Amino acid sequence: MRKNILVYNNTTGIVELITPLFDQEELNVIAAPTLEALLMLMKSEHIHMILVDIELDASGWGHGMETIHYIRKNVGIPFIVISSQTAETAKIMALNVGADDYVTIYDNPYVLLARVKALLRRYSNFRINDREKENVYRLGDLELNDKLHTVVLGGNEVKMTPIEYKILRLLMQEKGKVFSMKQIYEKIWQMQALDSENVVAVHIRHLRQKIERNPRDPQYLKAVRGLGYKVG
């Protein structure tokens, strides 16, 4: 089945570049020049992923990051930020406000295609596993229900992005086992871990902010110095 990839803004001309490439992989590219158009298309079309093609220069990071945060608040499907900004700070900030991945316009288009396909595959497997599994994982007053796709802390549901949920599920499925950043990246992203530390660290920080009463003194998601992370 063909999947619909929505490109918001298109400041770099990426739509024209990737459309024939994506078409070969049965991926439809749809352009949304405004946030209003994006939200309307989300309602009228079955959109599987969003590419946020946005300028993040030294003077525009604030507005750009606000836009990324707005999209994450209003859209539950995965999305990748595309930008001409190569600074690691921009990448970390984009992940901090809700992006699932970050690609620069200088990357080979086939790199973008590979990341899109990998994220779609993870999200699809995530939804399939969600329907098939009925496992419930608990640690103290933290509960992850794989049948309902919910995380509950002290009786209150905690909203998670798909990536955050998969990381937490991985760690809770094997409580006490230490996973390195490389292992976490390769298991969740299903890609070779190259310069992946910042990506994993950002999502770990988000998880701690959501499930820890004091993220600086975590009760659930703990770091093991020099080795990685574990739950419990």
C-alpha positions as CSV (number, residue, x, y, z in Angstrom):
1,M,0.0,0.0,0.0
2,R,1.3,3.4,-0.9
3,K,2.0,5.7,2.0
4,N,1.6,9.5,2.1
5,I,4.5,11.7,3.1
6,L,3.5,15.2,3.9
7,V,6.2,17.9,3.4
8,Y,5.6,21.1,5.4
9,N,6.9,24.4,4.2
10,N,9.4,23.2,1.5
11,T,11.9,26.0,1.9
12,T,14.7,24.0,0.2
13,G,12.9,22.7,-2.8
14,I,13.1,19.2,-1.4
15,V,9.6,18.3,-2.8
16,E,10.9,18.5,-6.3
17,L,14.0,16.6,-5.5
18,I,12.5,13.6,-3.6
19,T,9.2,13.1,-5.4
20,P,10.5,10.9,-8.2
21,L,12.8,9.0,-5.8
22,F,10.0,8.4,-3.3
23,D,7.5,7.4,-6.0
24,Q,9.7,4.5,-6.9
25,E,9.3,3.3,-3.3
26,E,5.5,3.8,-3.4
27,L,5.6,6.9,-1.2
28,N,3.4,9.8,-2.2
29,V,4.8,13.2,-1.5
30,I,2.3,15.9,-0.6
31,A,3.2,19.5,0.0
32,A,1.7,21.7,2.7
33,P,3.0,25.3,2.5
34,T,1.3,26.5,5.7
35,L,0.5,25.1,9.1
36,E,-3.2,25.5,8.3
37,A,-2.8,23.4,5.2
38,L,-0.9,20.8,7.2
39,L,-3.7,20.4,9.7
40,M,-6.3,20.3,7.0
41,L,-4.5,17.6,5.1
42,M,-4.1,15.6,8.4
43,K,-7.9,15.6,8.6
44,S,-8.6,14.9,5.0
45,E,-5.8,12.5,4.0
46,H,-4.3,9.4,5.6
47,I,-0.8,10.9,6.3
48,H,1.8,8.4,7.5
49,M,4.7,10.8,8.1
50,I,5.6,14.5,8.0
51,L,8.9,16.0,6.7
52,V,9.3,19.5,8.3
53,D,11.4,21.4,5.8
54,I,12.2,24.5,7.8
55,E,14.9,27.1,7.9
56,L,16.8,27.2,11.2
57,D,19.3,30.0,10.9
58,A,21.0,32.0,13.7
59,S,18.1,34.5,13.9
60,G,15.2,32.1,13.3
61,W,15.8,29.2,15.6
62,G,13.2,30.5,18.0
63,H,10.3,30.6,15.5
64,G,11.5,27.4,13.9
65,M,11.6,25.5,17.1
66,E,8.2,26.9,18.1
67,T,6.9,25.5,14.8
68,I,8.3,22.1,15.4
69,H,6.9,22.1,19.0
70,Y,3.5,23.1,17.7
71,I,3.5,20.3,15.1
72,R,4.4,17.7,17.8
73,K,1.6,19.0,20.1
74,N,-1.0,18.7,17.4
75,V,0.2,15.6,15.4
76,G,0.9,12.1,16.8
77,I,2.6,10.6,13.8
78,P,6.4,10.6,13.4
79,F,8.1,13.4,11.7
80,I,11.6,14.3,10.5
81,V,13.1,17.8,10.4
82,I,15.0,18.9,7.3
83,S,17.1,22.0,7.5
84,S,20.2,23.6,6.0
85,Q,21.5,24.1,9.6
86,T,24.3,21.6,10.3
87,A,25.0,22.7,13.9
88,E,24.7,20.0,16.5
89,T,22.8,22.5,18.7
90,A,20.1,22.8,16.1
91,K,19.7,19.1,15.9
92,I,19.5,18.7,19.7
93,M,17.0,21.5,20.0
94,A,14.8,20.0,17.3
95,L,14.8,16.6,19.0
96,N,14.2,18.3,22.3
97,V,10.9,19.9,21.1
98,G,9.6,16.7,19.5
99,A,11.2,15.7,16.2
100,D,11.9,12.0,15.7
101,D,14.9,12.6,13.5
102,Y,16.9,15.4,11.9
103,V,18.4,15.5,8.4
104,T,20.3,18.3,6.6
105,I,19.6,19.2,3.0
106,Y,23.3,18.4,2.3
107,D,22.7,14.8,3.0
108,N,22.3,12.4,0.0
109,P,18.5,12.1,-0.8
110,Y,18.9,8.4,-0.4
111,V,19.9,9.0,3.2
112,L,16.6,10.8,3.7
113,L,14.8,8.0,2.0
114,A,16.4,5.4,4.2
115,R,15.5,7.3,7.3
116,V,11.9,7.7,6.2
117,K,11.6,4.0,5.4
118,A,13.2,3.0,8.7
119,L,10.9,5.3,10.7
120,L,7.8,4.1,8.9
121,R,8.9,0.5,9.5
122,R,9.4,1.1,13.2
123,Y,6.1,2.9,13.5
124,S,4.3,0.2,11.6
125,N,5.9,-2.6,13.6
126,F,5.1,-0.7,16.8
127,R,1.4,-0.5,15.9
128,I,1.3,-4.2,14.9
129,N,3.0,-5.3,18.1
130,D,0.7,-3.0,20.0
131,R,-2.3,-5.0,18.7
132,E,-0.7,-8.4,19.2
133,K,0.9,-8.1,22.7
134,E,-0.9,-8.0,26.0
135,N,2.1,-7.6,28.2
136,V,2.1,-5.2,31.1
137,Y,5.4,-4.1,32.6
138,R,5.5,-2.6,36.1
139,L,8.2,-1.0,38.3
140,G,6.9,0.6,41.4
141,D,4.1,2.9,40.4
142,L,5.2,3.0,36.8
143,E,3.2,0.8,34.4
144,L,3.6,0.2,30.7
145,N,0.7,-1.6,29.1
146,D,1.6,-2.9,25.7
147,K,-2.0,-3.8,24.8
148,L,-3.4,-0.4,25.4
149,H,-0.2,1.4,24.4
150,T,-0.2,3.4,27.6
151,V,2.3,4.5,30.2
152,V,0.8,5.3,33.7
153,L,2.7,6.8,36.6
154,G,1.0,7.0,40.0
155,G,-2.4,6.5,38.3
156,N,-1.9,9.2,35.8
157,E,-1.3,8.5,32.1
158,V,1.9,9.9,30.6
159,K,1.9,10.9,27.0
160,M,4.8,9.5,25.0
161,T,6.1,9.9,21.4
162,P,6.5,6.6,19.5
163,I,10.3,6.7,20.0
164,E,10.1,7.5,23.7
165,Y,7.6,4.6,24.2
166,K,9.8,2.1,22.4
167,I,12.9,3.1,24.4
168,L,11.0,2.7,27.6
169,R,9.4,-0.6,26.6
170,L,12.9,-1.9,25.6
171,L,14.3,-1.1,29.0
172,M,11.3,-2.3,30.9
173,Q,11.1,-5.6,29.1
174,E,14.5,-6.4,30.5
175,K,14.5,-4.6,33.8
176,G,18.0,-4.4,35.3
177,K,19.8,-5.0,32.0
178,V,22.1,-2.2,30.9
179,F,21.9,-1.1,27.3
180,S,24.5,1.1,25.7
181,M,23.5,4.1,23.6
182,K,24.6,2.2,20.6
183,Q,22.5,-0.8,21.5
184,I,19.5,1.4,22.2
185,Y,19.9,3.3,18.8
186,E,20.3,0.1,16.8
187,K,17.4,-1.7,18.4
188,I,15.0,1.3,18.2
189,W,16.1,3.0,14.9
190,Q,17.1,-0.3,13.3
191,M,20.1,1.4,11.7
192,Q,23.8,1.4,12.3
193,A,24.7,3.7,15.2
194,L,26.8,6.5,13.8
195,D,27.1,9.7,15.9
196,S,24.0,8.5,17.7
197,E,24.8,9.5,21.3
198,N,23.1,12.9,21.1
199,V,20.0,11.5,19.6
200,V,19.6,8.8,22.3
201,A,20.6,11.2,25.1
202,V,17.9,13.7,24.1
203,H,15.1,11.0,24.2
204,I,16.4,9.7,27.5
205,R,16.2,13.2,28.9
206,H,12.7,13.5,27.6
207,L,11.7,10.2,29.2
208,R,13.2,11.3,32.6
209,Q,11.3,14.6,32.5
210,K,8.1,12.6,32.0
211,I,8.5,9.7,34.4
212,E,10.8,10.9,37.1
213,R,9.7,13.1,40.0
214,N,13.3,14.4,40.1
215,P,15.1,13.9,36.8
216,R,18.4,14.7,38.4
217,D,18.0,11.8,40.8
218,P,16.1,9.3,38.7
219,Q,14.2,6.5,40.4
220,Y,13.3,4.5,37.3
221,L,15.6,5.3,34.3
222,K,19.2,5.1,35.6
223,A,22.5,5.7,34.0
224,V,25.4,3.2,34.6
225,R,28.6,5.2,34.3
226,G,30.5,4.3,31.2
227,L,28.1,1.6,30.1
228,G,24.6,3.0,29.4
229,Y,21.1,3.0,30.8
230,K,18.8,0.6,32.6
231,V,15.4,0.5,34.2
232,G,15.2,-0.6,37.8
